[in-house]
Amino acid sequence: MTMNDTVELKEQSQWMQAHIKWLKRQVREVKERKNTADQPTNIDREIFAADMELQDYIKMLKEHGYKT
């Protein structure tokens, strides 16, 4: 493994961490919209979809040997 490989892995890991944070924020924002007076009619489906996307991404990382 060269020094460039180490840097590349670190950058990839930082991107993955940022993506997880973004997915968590998406879930939180959709859940917050549920508590508003003008909530969309399909809010429960949006919450489910956002949560499943987060869970699927974390599962994929674990399957490829990454800690989450």
Phi and psi restraints in degrees (range 20) as a CNS / XPLOR table:
assign (resid 1 and name C) (resid 2 and name N)
       (resid 2 and name CA) (resid 2 and name C) 1.0 -92.7 20.0 2
assign (resid 2 and name N) (resid 2 and name CA)
       (resid 2 and name C) (resid 3 and name N) 1.0 170.8 20.0 2
assign (resid 2 and name C) (resid 3 and name N)
       (resid 3 and name CA) (resid 3 and name C) 1.0 -63.2 20.0 2
assign (resid 3 and name N) (resid 3 and name CA)
       (resid 3 and name C) (resid 4 and name N) 1.0 -34.5 20.0 2
assign (resid 3 and name C) (resid 4 and name N)
       (resid 4 and name CA) (resid 4 and name C) 1.0 -63.7 20.0 2
assign (resid 4 and name N) (resid 4 and name CA)
       (resid 4 and name C) (resid 5 and name N) 1.0 -37.9 20.0 2
assign (resid 4 and name C) (resid 5 and name N)
       (resid 5 and name CA) (resid 5 and name C) 1.0 -62.0 20.0 2
assign (resid 5 and name N) (resid 5 and name CA)
       (resid 5 and name C) (resid 6 and name N) 1.0 -41.1 20.0 2
assign (resid 5 and name C) (resid 6 and name N)
       (resid 6 and name CA) (resid 6 and name C) 1.0 -62.4 20.0 2
assign (resid 6 and name N) (resid 6 and name CA)
       (resid 6 and name C) (resid 7 and name N) 1.0 -44.9 20.0 2
assign (resid 6 and name C) (resid 7 and name N)
       (resid 7 and name CA) (resid 7 and name C) 1.0 -63.6 20.0 2
assign (resid 7 and name N) (resid 7 and name CA)
       (resid 7 and name C) (resid 8 and name N) 1.0 -42.7 20.0 2
assign (resid 7 and name C) (resid 8 and name N)
       (resid 8 and name CA) (resid 8 and name C) 1.0 -61.5 20.0 2
assign (resid 8 and name N) (resid 8 and name CA)
       (resid 8 and name C) (resid 9 and name N) 1.0 -43.1 20.0 2
assign (resid 8 and name C) (resid 9 and name N)
       (resid 9 and name CA) (resid 9 and name C) 1.0 -63.3 20.0 2
assign (resid 9 and name N) (resid 9 and name CA)
       (resid 9 and name C) (resid 10 and name N) 1.0 -41.0 20.0 2
assign (resid 9 and name C) (resid 10 and name N)
       (resid 10 and name CA) (resid 10 and name C) 1.0 -63.5 20.0 2
assign (resid 10 and name N) (resid 10 and name CA)
       (resid 10 and name C) (resid 11 and name N) 1.0 -44.0 20.0 2
assign (resid 10 and name C) (resid 11 and name N)
       (resid 11 and name CA) (resid 11 and name C) 1.0 -63.4 20.0 2
assign (resid 11 and name N) (resid 11 and name CA)
       (resid 11 and name C) (resid 12 and name N) 1.0 -41.4 20.0 2
assign (resid 11 and name C) (resid 12 and name N)
       (resid 12 and name CA) (resid 12 and name C) 1.0 -62.9 20.0 2
assign (resid 12 and name N) (resid 12 and name CA)
       (resid 12 and name C) (resid 13 and name N) 1.0 -42.3 20.0 2
assign (resid 12 and name C) (resid 13 and name N)
       (resid 13 and name CA) (resid 13 and name C) 1.0 -64.1 20.0 2
assign (resid 13 and name N) (resid 13 and name CA)
       (resid 13 and name C) (resid 14 and name N) 1.0 -40.4 20.0 2
assign (resid 13 and name C) (resid 14 and name N)
       (resid 14 and name CA) (resid 14 and name C) 1.0 -62.7 20.0 2
assign (resid 14 and name N) (resid 14 and name CA)
       (resid 14 and name C) (resid 15 and name N) 1.0 -40.2 20.0 2
assign (resid 14 and name C) (resid 15 and name N)
       (resid 15 and name CA) (resid 15 and name C) 1.0 -64.4 20.0 2
assign (resid 15 and name N) (resid 15 and name CA)
       (resid 15 and name C) (resid 16 and name N) 1.0 -43.1 20.0 2
assign (resid 15 and name C) (resid 16 and name N)
       (resid 16 and name CA) (resid 16 and name C) 1.0 -61.5 20.0 2
assign (resid 16 and name N) (resid 16 and name CA)
       (resid 16 and name C) (resid 17 and name N) 1.0 -43.1 20.0 2
assign (resid 16 and name C) (resid 17 and name N)
       (resid 17 and name CA) (resid 17 and name C) 1.0 -61.3 20.0 2
assign (resid 17 and name N) (resid 17 and name CA)
       (resid 17 and name C) (resid 18 and name N) 1.0 -43.7 20.0 2
assign (resid 17 and name C) (resid 18 and name N)
       (resid 18 and name CA) (resid 18 and name C) 1.0 -63.3 20.0 2
assign (resid 18 and name N) (resid 18 and name CA)
       (resid 18 and name C) (resid 19 and name N) 1.0 -37.9 20.0 2
assign (resid 18 and name C) (resid 19 and name N)
       (resid 19 and name CA) (resid 19 and name C) 1.0 -67.7 20.0 2
assign (resid 19 and name N) (resid 19 and name CA)
       (resid 19 and name C) (resid 20 and name N) 1.0 -40.2 20.0 2
assign (resid 19 and name C) (resid 20 and name N)
       (resid 20 and name CA) (resid 20 and name C) 1.0 -61.7 20.0 2
assign (resid 20 and name N) (resid 20 and name CA)
       (resid 20 and name C) (resid 21 and name N) 1.0 -44.7 20.0 2
assign (resid 20 and name C) (resid 21 and name N)
       (resid 21 and name CA) (resid 21 and name C) 1.0 -60.6 20.0 2
assign (resid 21 and name N) (resid 21 and name CA)
       (resid 21 and name C) (resid 22 and name N) 1.0 -41.4 20.0 2
assign (resid 21 and name C) (resid 22 and name N)
       (resid 22 and name CA) (resid 22 and name C) 1.0 -64.0 20.0 2
assign (resid 22 and name N) (resid 22 and name CA)
       (resid 22 and name C) (resid 23 and name N) 1.0 -43.8 20.0 2
assign (resid 22 and name C) (resid 23 and name N)
       (resid 23 and name CA) (resid 23 and name C) 1.0 -63.3 20.0 2
assign (resid 23 and name N) (resid 23 and name CA)
       (resid 23 and name C) (resid 24 and name N) 1.0 -41.1 20.0 2
assign (resid 23 and name C) (resid 24 and name N)
       (resid 24 and name CA) (resid 24 and name C) 1.0 -63.1 20.0 2
assign (resid 24 and name N) (resid 24 and name CA)
       (resid 24 and name C) (resid 25 and name N) 1.0 -39.5 20.0 2
assign (resid 24 and name C) (resid 25 and name N)
       (resid 25 and name CA) (resid 25 and name C) 1.0 -64.2 20.0 2
assign (resid 25 and name N) (resid 25 and name CA)
       (resid 25 and name C) (resid 26 and name N) 1.0 -39.0 20.0 2
assign (resid 25 and name C) (resid 26 and name N)
       (resid 26 and name CA) (resid 26 and name C) 1.0 -60.7 20.0 2
assign (resid 26 and name N) (resid 26 and name CA)
       (resid 26 and name C) (resid 27 and name N) 1.0 -45.1 20.0 2
assign (resid 26 and name C) (resid 27 and name N)
       (resid 27 and name CA) (resid 27 and name C) 1.0 -60.8 20.0 2
assign (resid 27 and name N) (resid 27 and name CA)
       (resid 27 and name C) (resid 28 and name N) 1.0 -47.4 20.0 2
assign (resid 27 and name C) (resid 28 and name N)
       (resid 28 and name CA) (resid 28 and name C) 1.0 -60.8 20.0 2
assign (resid 28 and name N) (resid 28 and name CA)
       (resid 28 and name C) (resid 29 and name N) 1.0 -43.3 20.0 2
assign (resid 28 and name C) (resid 29 and name N)
       (resid 29 and name CA) (resid 29 and name C) 1.0 -66.0 20.0 2
assign (resid 29 and name N) (resid 29 and name CA)
       (resid 29 and name C) (resid 30 and name N) 1.0 -38.7 20.0 2
assign (resid 29 and name C) (resid 30 and name N)
       (resid 30 and name CA) (resid 30 and name C) 1.0 -67.0 20.0 2
assign (resid 30 and name N) (resid 30 and name CA)
       (resid 30 and name C) (resid 31 and name N) 1.0 -41.7 20.0 2
assign (resid 30 and name C) (resid 31 and name N)
       (resid 31 and name CA) (resid 31 and name C) 1.0 -63.2 20.0 2
assign (resid 31 and name N) (resid 31 and name CA)
       (resid 31 and name C) (resid 32 and name N) 1.0 -37.0 20.0 2
assign (resid 31 and name C) (resid 32 and name N)
       (resid 32 and name CA) (resid 32 and name C) 1.0 -66.4 20.0 2
assign (resid 32 and name N) (resid 32 and name CA)
       (resid 32 and name C) (resid 33 and name N) 1.0 -35.0 20.0 2
assign (resid 32 and name C) (resid 33 and name N)
       (resid 33 and name CA) (resid 33 and name C) 1.0 -65.9 20.0 2
assign (resid 33 and name N) (resid 33 and name CA)
       (resid 33 and name C) (resid 34 and name N) 1.0 -25.3 20.0 2
assign (resid 33 and name C) (resid 34 and name N)
       (resid 34 and name CA) (resid 34 and name C) 1.0 -65.0 20.0 2
assign (resid 34 and name N) (resid 34 and name CA)
       (resid 34 and name C) (resid 35 and name N) 1.0 -28.4 20.0 2
assign (resid 34 and name C) (resid 35 and name N)
       (resid 35 and name CA) (resid 35 and name C) 1.0 -89.1 20.0 2
assign (resid 35 and name N) (resid 35 and name CA)
       (resid 35 and name C) (resid 36 and name N) 1.0 10.5 20.0 2
assign (resid 35 and name C) (resid 36 and name N)
       (resid 36 and name CA) (resid 36 and name C) 1.0 -99.2 20.0 2
assign (resid 36 and name N) (resid 36 and name CA)
       (resid 36 and name C) (resid 37 and name N) 1.0 159.5 20.0 2
assign (resid 36 and name C) (resid 37 and name N)
       (resid 37 and name CA) (resid 37 and name C) 1.0 -67.7 20.0 2
assign (resid 37 and name N) (resid 37 and name CA)
       (resid 37 and name C) (resid 38 and name N) 1.0 -30.9 20.0 2
assign (resid 37 and name C) (resid 38 and name N)
       (resid 38 and name CA) (resid 38 and name C) 1.0 -103.2 20.0 2
assign (resid 38 and name N) (resid 38 and name CA)
       (resid 38 and name C) (resid 39 and name N) 1.0 42.1 20.0 2
assign (resid 38 and name C) (resid 39 and name N)
       (resid 39 and name CA) (resid 39 and name C) 1.0 -66.4 20.0 2
assign (resid 39 and name N) (resid 39 and name CA)
       (resid 39 and name C) (resid 40 and name N) 1.0 143.6 20.0 2
assign (resid 39 and name C) (resid 40 and name N)
       (resid 40 and name CA) (resid 40 and name C) 1.0 -63.8 20.0 2
assign (resid 40 and name N) (resid 40 and name CA)
       (resid 40 and name C) (resid 41 and name N) 1.0 153.2 20.0 2
assign (resid 40 and name C) (resid 41 and name N)
       (resid 41 and name CA) (resid 41 and name C) 1.0 -68.0 20.0 2
assign (resid 41 and name N) (resid 41 and name CA)
       (resid 41 and name C) (resid 42 and name N) 1.0 -25.4 20.0 2
assign (resid 41 and name C) (resid 42 and name N)
       (resid 42 and name CA) (resid 42 and name C) 1.0 -103.0 20.0 2
assign (resid 42 and name N) (resid 42 and name CA)
       (resid 42 and name C) (resid 43 and name N) 1.0 29.7 20.0 2
assign (resid 42 and name C) (resid 43 and name N)
       (resid 43 and name CA) (resid 43 and name C) 1.0 -61.3 20.0 2
assign (resid 43 and name N) (resid 43 and name CA)
       (resid 43 and name C) (resid 44 and name N) 1.0 -39.2 20.0 2
assign (resid 43 and name C) (resid 44 and name N)
       (resid 44 and name CA) (resid 44 and name C) 1.0 -63.1 20.0 2
assign (resid 44 and name N) (resid 44 and name CA)
       (resid 44 and name C) (resid 45 and name N) 1.0 -37.0 20.0 2
assign (resid 44 and name C) (resid 45 and name N)
       (resid 45 and name CA) (resid 45 and name C) 1.0 -67.0 20.0 2
assign (resid 45 and name N) (resid 45 and name CA)
       (resid 45 and name C) (resid 46 and name N) 1.0 -39.9 20.0 2
assign (resid 45 and name C) (resid 46 and name N)
       (resid 46 and name CA) (resid 46 and name C) 1.0 -64.2 20.0 2
assign (resid 46 and name N) (resid 46 and name CA)
       (resid 46 and name C) (resid 47 and name N) 1.0 -41.4 20.0 2
assign (resid 46 and name C) (resid 47 and name N)
       (resid 47 and name CA) (resid 47 and name C) 1.0 -62.6 20.0 2
assign (resid 47 and name N) (resid 47 and name CA)
       (resid 47 and name C) (resid 48 and name N) 1.0 -46.5 20.0 2
assign (resid 47 and name C) (resid 48 and name N)
       (resid 48 and name CA) (resid 48 and name C) 1.0 -59.4 20.0 2
assign (resid 48 and name N) (resid 48 and name CA)
       (resid 48 and name C) (resid 49 and name N) 1.0 -46.1 20.0 2
assign (resid 48 and name C) (resid 49 and name N)
       (resid 49 and name CA) (resid 49 and name C) 1.0 -64.3 20.0 2
assign (resid 49 and name N) (resid 49 and name CA)
       (resid 49 and name C) (resid 50 and name N) 1.0 -43.6 20.0 2
assign (resid 49 and name C) (resid 50 and name N)
       (resid 50 and name CA) (resid 50 and name C) 1.0 -64.9 20.0 2
assign (resid 50 and name N) (resid 50 and name CA)
       (resid 50 and name C) (resid 51 and name N) 1.0 -42.1 20.0 2
assign (resid 50 and name C) (resid 51 and name N)
       (resid 51 and name CA) (resid 51 and name C) 1.0 -66.4 20.0 2
assign (resid 51 and name N) (resid 51 and name CA)
       (resid 51 and name C) (resid 52 and name N) 1.0 -40.9 20.0 2
assign (resid 51 and name C) (resid 52 and name N)
       (resid 52 and name CA) (resid 52 and name C) 1.0 -65.5 20.0 2
assign (resid 52 and name N) (resid 52 and name CA)
       (resid 52 and name C) (resid 53 and name N) 1.0 -38.2 20.0 2
assign (resid 52 and name C) (resid 53 and name N)
       (resid 53 and name CA) (resid 53 and name C) 1.0 -61.9 20.0 2
assign (resid 53 and name N) (resid 53 and name CA)
       (resid 53 and name C) (resid 54 and name N) 1.0 -42.8 20.0 2
assign (resid 53 and name C) (resid 54 and name N)
       (resid 54 and name CA) (resid 54 and name C) 1.0 -63.3 20.0 2
assign (resid 54 and name N) (resid 54 and name CA)
       (resid 54 and name C) (resid 55 and name N) 1.0 -48.7 20.0 2
assign (resid 54 and name C) (resid 55 and name N)
       (resid 55 and name CA) (resid 55 and name C) 1.0 -62.0 20.0 2
assign (resid 55 and name N) (resid 55 and name CA)
       (resid 55 and name C) (resid 56 and name N) 1.0 -41.7 20.0 2
assign (resid 55 and name C) (resid 56 and name N)
       (resid 56 and name CA) (resid 56 and name C) 1.0 -64.5 20.0 2
assign (resid 56 and name N) (resid 56 and name CA)
       (resid 56 and name C) (resid 57 and name N) 1.0 -39.6 20.0 2
assign (resid 56 and name C) (resid 57 and name N)
       (resid 57 and name CA) (resid 57 and name C) 1.0 -66.2 20.0 2
assign (resid 57 and name N) (resid 57 and name CA)
       (resid 57 and name C) (resid 58 and name N) 1.0 -44.4 20.0 2
assign (resid 57 and name C) (resid 58 and name N)
       (resid 58 and name CA) (resid 58 and name C) 1.0 -63.7 20.0 2
assign (resid 58 and name N) (resid 58 and name CA)
       (resid 58 and name C) (resid 59 and name N) 1.0 -41.0 20.0 2
assign (resid 58 and name C) (resid 59 and name N)
       (resid 59 and name CA) (resid 59 and name C) 1.0 -61.3 20.0 2
assign (resid 59 and name N) (resid 59 and name CA)
       (resid 59 and name C) (resid 60 and name N) 1.0 -43.6 20.0 2
assign (resid 59 and name C) (resid 60 and name N)
       (resid 60 and name CA) (resid 60 and name C) 1.0 -62.5 20.0 2
assign (resid 60 and name N) (resid 60 and name CA)
       (resid 60 and name C) (resid 61 and name N) 1.0 -41.7 20.0 2
assign (resid 60 and name C) (resid 61 and name N)
       (resid 61 and name CA) (resid 61 and name C) 1.0 -62.6 20.0 2
assign (resid 61 and name N) (resid 61 and name CA)
       (resid 61 and name C) (resid 62 and name N) 1.0 -44.7 20.0 2
assign (resid 61 and name C) (resid 62 and name N)
       (resid 62 and name CA) (resid 62 and name C) 1.0 -62.6 20.0 2
assign (resid 62 and name N) (resid 62 and name CA)
       (resid 62 and name C) (resid 63 and name N) 1.0 -39.2 20.0 2
assign (resid 62 and name C) (resid 63 and name N)
       (resid 63 and name CA) (resid 63 and name C) 1.0 -63.6 20.0 2
assign (resid 63 and name N) (resid 63 and name CA)
       (resid 63 and name C) (resid 64 and name N) 1.0 -27.4 20.0 2
assign (resid 63 and name C) (resid 64 and name N)
       (resid 64 and name CA) (resid 64 and name C) 1.0 -96.8 20.0 2
assign (resid 64 and name N) (resid 64 and name CA)
       (resid 64 and name C) (resid 65 and name N) 1.0 13.3 20.0 2
assign (resid 64 and name C) (resid 65 and name N)
       (resid 65 and name CA) (resid 65 and name C) 1.0 85.9 20.0 2
assign (resid 65 and name N) (resid 65 and name CA)
       (resid 65 and name C) (resid 66 and name N) 1.0 14.2 20.0 2
assign (resid 65 and name C) (resid 66 and name N)
       (resid 66 and name CA) (resid 66 and name C) 1.0 -94.2 20.0 2
assign (resid 66 and name N) (resid 66 and name CA)
       (resid 66 and name C) (resid 67 and name N) 1.0 143.3 20.0 2
assign (resid 66 and name C) (resid 67 and name N)
       (resid 67 and name CA) (resid 67 and name C) 1.0 -83.2 20.0 2
assign (resid 67 and name N) (resid 67 and name CA)
       (resid 67 and name C) (resid 68 and name N) 1.0 141.3 20.0 2
